[in-house]
Amino acid sequence: MLILGALTLAVIGSGQAQAAGGGRQAADQPVESVAAQPTWDSSQPRGGCVLNVCGTVKNQSGSTILVTTNWCQEPGPGMPPGPGPCSNNDIQELKSGHTTPQKTDFDGYKLSKRLKVTYDGARPWDVHEHCKGPGWHKFETSFVVTVSNRSC
């Protein structure tokens, strides 16, 4: 009887741990964290996915756009001055009708013309539509950005 009780507790305990994590990593497993990185300054990329939430771009513009996985205030050698991708290695093409890969955090996108862009955050009141001009644009990890084919 004592052995049966111990086995029951072990099974219940493991089920509760899985339910509490929602199928994600258990609390005692390492999680990628900004705090674990060295002190950030304006020339270093920061971030990544936070609690399985990643910056995402959906391209519905009708043409290919560029997206970046790292954003720097002062990009490295060979990059244009001012805020933008940290290096050419961080830039990818995103074809029309495609969405950036899951579990990869994207930090910015580049438009070639003025378009309507929707920012959809974690909370219902975080939905905003913007008119964005040509160039690189940064967004936060908690947003899904949809680039439309509507000019403005």
C-alpha positions as CSV (number, residue, x, y, z in Angstrom):
1,M,0.0,0.0,0.0
2,L,2.9,2.4,0.8
3,I,4.5,1.7,-2.5
4,L,1.2,2.3,-4.4
5,G,0.8,5.6,-2.6
6,A,4.3,6.7,-3.5
7,L,3.8,5.8,-7.2
8,T,0.5,7.7,-7.2
9,L,2.1,10.8,-5.8
10,A,5.0,10.6,-8.3
11,V,2.5,10.4,-11.3
12,I,0.3,13.2,-9.9
13,G,3.4,15.4,-9.3
14,S,4.7,14.9,-12.8
15,G,1.3,15.7,-14.3
16,Q,1.0,18.9,-12.3
17,A,4.5,20.0,-13.3
18,Q,3.6,19.4,-17.0
19,A,0.2,21.2,-16.6
20,A,1.8,24.1,-14.8
21,G,4.3,24.5,-17.7
22,G,1.5,24.3,-20.3
23,G,3.6,21.8,-22.1
24,R,6.6,24.2,-22.1
25,Q,9.8,23.9,-20.2
26,A,9.6,23.1,-16.5
27,A,10.5,26.0,-14.2
28,D,13.8,24.3,-13.2
29,Q,15.1,24.0,-16.8
30,P,17.2,26.9,-18.1
31,V,15.4,29.5,-20.1
32,E,17.1,32.0,-22.5
33,S,17.2,35.3,-20.7
34,V,18.4,38.8,-21.4
35,A,19.5,39.1,-17.8
36,A,22.0,36.2,-18.4
37,Q,23.8,38.2,-21.1
38,P,26.5,40.8,-20.4
39,T,25.5,44.4,-19.8
40,W,23.8,45.8,-23.0
41,D,25.0,48.9,-24.7
42,S,23.7,50.6,-27.8
43,S,26.0,48.8,-30.1
44,Q,25.1,45.2,-29.0
45,P,22.1,43.2,-30.1
46,R,19.7,42.2,-27.3
47,G,16.8,40.0,-26.7
48,G,15.5,36.9,-28.2
49,C,12.3,35.1,-27.5
50,V,10.8,35.7,-24.1
51,L,8.8,32.9,-22.5
52,N,8.2,31.3,-26.0
53,V,7.0,34.7,-27.4
54,C,9.0,35.8,-30.4
55,G,8.9,38.9,-32.6
56,T,7.2,37.8,-35.8
57,V,6.6,39.3,-39.2
58,K,3.8,38.3,-41.6
59,N,4.4,39.6,-45.2
60,Q,1.2,40.3,-47.0
61,S,2.7,43.1,-49.1
62,G,2.8,41.4,-52.5
63,S,6.6,41.7,-52.7
64,T,9.6,40.3,-50.8
65,I,10.8,42.3,-47.8
66,L,13.8,42.1,-45.6
67,V,13.7,41.1,-41.9
68,T,16.4,41.1,-39.3
69,T,17.0,38.9,-36.2
70,N,19.3,41.4,-34.5
71,W,18.9,45.2,-34.1
72,C,21.7,47.5,-33.1
73,Q,21.7,51.3,-32.5
74,E,25.2,51.5,-34.1
75,P,25.6,48.6,-36.6
76,G,28.9,47.0,-37.3
77,P,31.4,47.6,-40.2
78,G,29.8,47.5,-43.6
79,M,26.4,48.4,-42.4
80,P,24.7,51.8,-43.0
81,P,25.0,54.3,-40.1
82,G,22.1,54.6,-37.6
83,P,19.8,52.1,-36.1
84,G,19.3,48.8,-38.0
85,P,20.5,45.3,-38.4
86,C,23.7,44.5,-36.6
87,S,25.3,42.7,-39.6
88,N,24.4,41.3,-43.0
89,N,24.3,37.9,-41.4
90,D,21.2,39.0,-39.4
91,I,19.2,39.8,-42.6
92,Q,16.8,37.4,-44.3
93,E,14.4,37.7,-47.2
94,L,10.7,37.2,-46.4
95,K,8.6,36.4,-49.5
96,S,5.0,37.7,-49.9
97,G,2.5,35.4,-48.2
98,H,5.1,34.0,-45.8
99,T,5.7,34.4,-42.0
100,T,9.0,34.4,-40.2
101,P,9.9,31.0,-38.6
102,Q,8.5,30.1,-35.2
103,K,10.8,30.0,-32.2
104,T,13.1,32.6,-33.9
105,D,12.9,36.2,-32.6
106,F,12.9,38.9,-35.3
107,D,13.5,42.6,-34.4
108,G,12.9,44.6,-37.5
109,Y,11.8,44.8,-41.1
110,K,12.6,46.9,-44.1
111,L,10.1,48.4,-46.5
112,S,10.9,49.7,-50.0
113,K,7.8,52.0,-50.1
114,R,5.2,53.5,-47.8
115,L,2.8,50.8,-46.5
116,K,0.2,50.1,-43.8
117,V,1.6,47.9,-41.1
118,T,-0.4,46.3,-38.2
119,Y,1.3,45.7,-34.8
120,D,-0.6,43.0,-32.8
121,G,0.6,42.6,-29.3
122,A,-0.1,40.2,-26.5
123,R,-3.0,42.2,-25.1
124,P,-6.2,43.2,-27.1
125,W,-5.4,46.9,-26.8
126,D,-2.0,46.4,-28.3
127,V,-3.3,46.3,-31.8
128,H,-2.2,49.4,-33.8
129,E,-2.1,50.2,-37.5
130,H,0.7,52.4,-38.7
131,C,1.7,54.0,-41.9
132,K,5.5,53.2,-42.3
133,G,7.8,54.7,-44.9
134,P,10.7,53.1,-46.7
135,G,13.6,51.9,-44.6
136,W,14.3,49.8,-41.5
137,H,11.7,49.6,-38.7
138,K,12.2,48.1,-35.2
139,F,9.5,46.4,-33.2
140,E,9.3,44.7,-29.8
141,T,9.5,41.0,-29.1
142,S,5.9,40.8,-27.9
143,F,4.4,41.8,-31.3
144,V,3.3,40.1,-34.5
145,V,3.8,42.6,-37.3
146,T,1.7,42.3,-40.5
147,V,3.0,44.2,-43.5
148,S,0.0,44.8,-45.8
149,N,-0.2,45.6,-49.5
150,R,-2.1,48.9,-48.8
151,S,-0.1,52.0,-49.5
152,C,-0.7,55.2,-47.5
